[in-house]
Amino acid sequence: MELNKLPKTTSKSNKRLGRGHGSGKVKTSGRGQKGQKAREKIKHQFEGGQLPLTKKLPFLRGKGRNYSLKAKNIVINVKQLNVLAKEASVDKQTLVKYRLLKEEQLDLPVKILGEGELTKVLTVKLPCSKGAKAKIEKAGGKVEQSR
């Protein structure tokens, strides 16, 4: 084993405090002289005894507090359906196959919206907006589930 063939280390280990004179951190171990922070561990959110910020803020009450946790609809526009094969049947499995949906999004609700133009004849088996339904039927396709 040669020194120039050793693997490089990218992280240093923590300095061991209060382990004798050879360590370079002896008596107070880097905590300074006196005071609360020198004597004991205090929580990082401790504000010196004044009323903490978290207690000053109001509770999040009432209707709508869990909207951010609610599953969102996955929106797919008509223009994105142009990557599908001619006369394809559009359902969630087809959208996963053509990478318009991810595998883990299969249980979430999907809706087709009418932005852009459609150039292919498709059979859509997913909920559509009125505008999307009109564009799909104008291109020669049909919608089997509109809501």
N, C-alpha and C positions, 0 to 999 in steps of 0.2 A: 504494500500500500504506500502510495506516494502522496505528498501533501497537495500537489497540483492536480491530482485525480480524485480528490474528495468531492462529494456533492456540495453545492452551494446552499447555505442556510439563508432563508429569507426573513426569518423572524427571530428576535432576541427573546430570551426568557426574562421573566420579571426579576427585578432586583430583590434579593432576600434581605429584608429589613431587620435590624436588631439582632444580628448574628455575630457580634464581636468586632474588634477593632480592625481586622483585616477587610471587613466588608465595605468600609467607607460610610456606613450608616449605622452609627452606634447608639448613642444616648437617647435622643428623642426620635430617632428613626424617621427623620424628614417631616415630623408633625409640628415643628416649631416649638415654642416654649409652652406657656400655660393656656388654659381655655378649654371650652367644651369640646372642640374638635381635636385637641391634643389628648384628651382623656378617654373619649369613647366614640363609637361610631354613631353618627346621626344620619337620618334619611336625607336623600338628596333633595326631596321636595320640602324639607323643613324650612320655614321662613322666619325663624327666630322668635317664635311665640305669637306672632300676629295671626289674624284669621287667614287661613290659607285661601288661595285663589279658587280652588275647587269648591270651597264652601260658599264663596261669594256668588258663584254662577247659579242660575236657576235650574231646576230640574227640567228634563225634557219630558213634558207630559202630553197626554191627549192623542187625538187622532193624527195619523200620519207620521208617527215617530219611527216606524219601521219600514218606511218606503225604500230606504237605501238597502235593506236586507231582502226586499221582495224581488223575485225573479223578473227580469226585464224581458220584453218581447224581443226576439231577434228579427231585425228588419232586413229584407232582401228586396232590392229594387228590380224592376222589370229588365233594365239594361244589363244586369248581371246574369240573367238567364240565357243570354246569347251564347254563352260558352257550352251549353248543353247540346246534345245531339238532336238532329231533326226528329220530330214526332215523339220526343221522349216524354215519359210520365214524370211529372215533378212532384216528389215527396221528400221527406227528410233524408231517406237513405240515398236518393239520387244527389241531393245537395252535398252530402258527405263525400260521395264518390268524386264529385267535381270540385271538391274543396271550397265550397261556399259556406259550409258548416263544419264545425269541429265535432269529433266523436263524442266529446263530453257535453255538447250542447243539444244532444238528441232529445232530452227530456224537457227542454225549454220550449215555450210557444214560439212559432215562426209565423210571420205575416209577410205577404208579398205586397209591395207598394208600387205606385205607377210612375216612378221617375225614369226617364229615358225612353228609348224606342226598342221594340221587340221585332226581330227579323225572322224568327223561326216559329214553326207550328208546334205548340206544346199542349199537353194535357196537364193542368195544374190541379193537384189534390190537396192544396193547402189553403188556409184563409187568405183572401185577397181584399184589397180596397176596391171601391167602385171604379176608380181610374185605372187600376191595374187590370181589373176584369175586362174593361172596355178595350184596352190595348191588346190583351191576349186574344180576345175574340176578333179584333180587327185584323190581327196577323193570321187568323185562320185556326187558332187553337180553341180549346174549351176549358172552362173552369167547373170542377165538380163539387167544390166546397168553397162558398164565397164568404162564410163567416166562421 
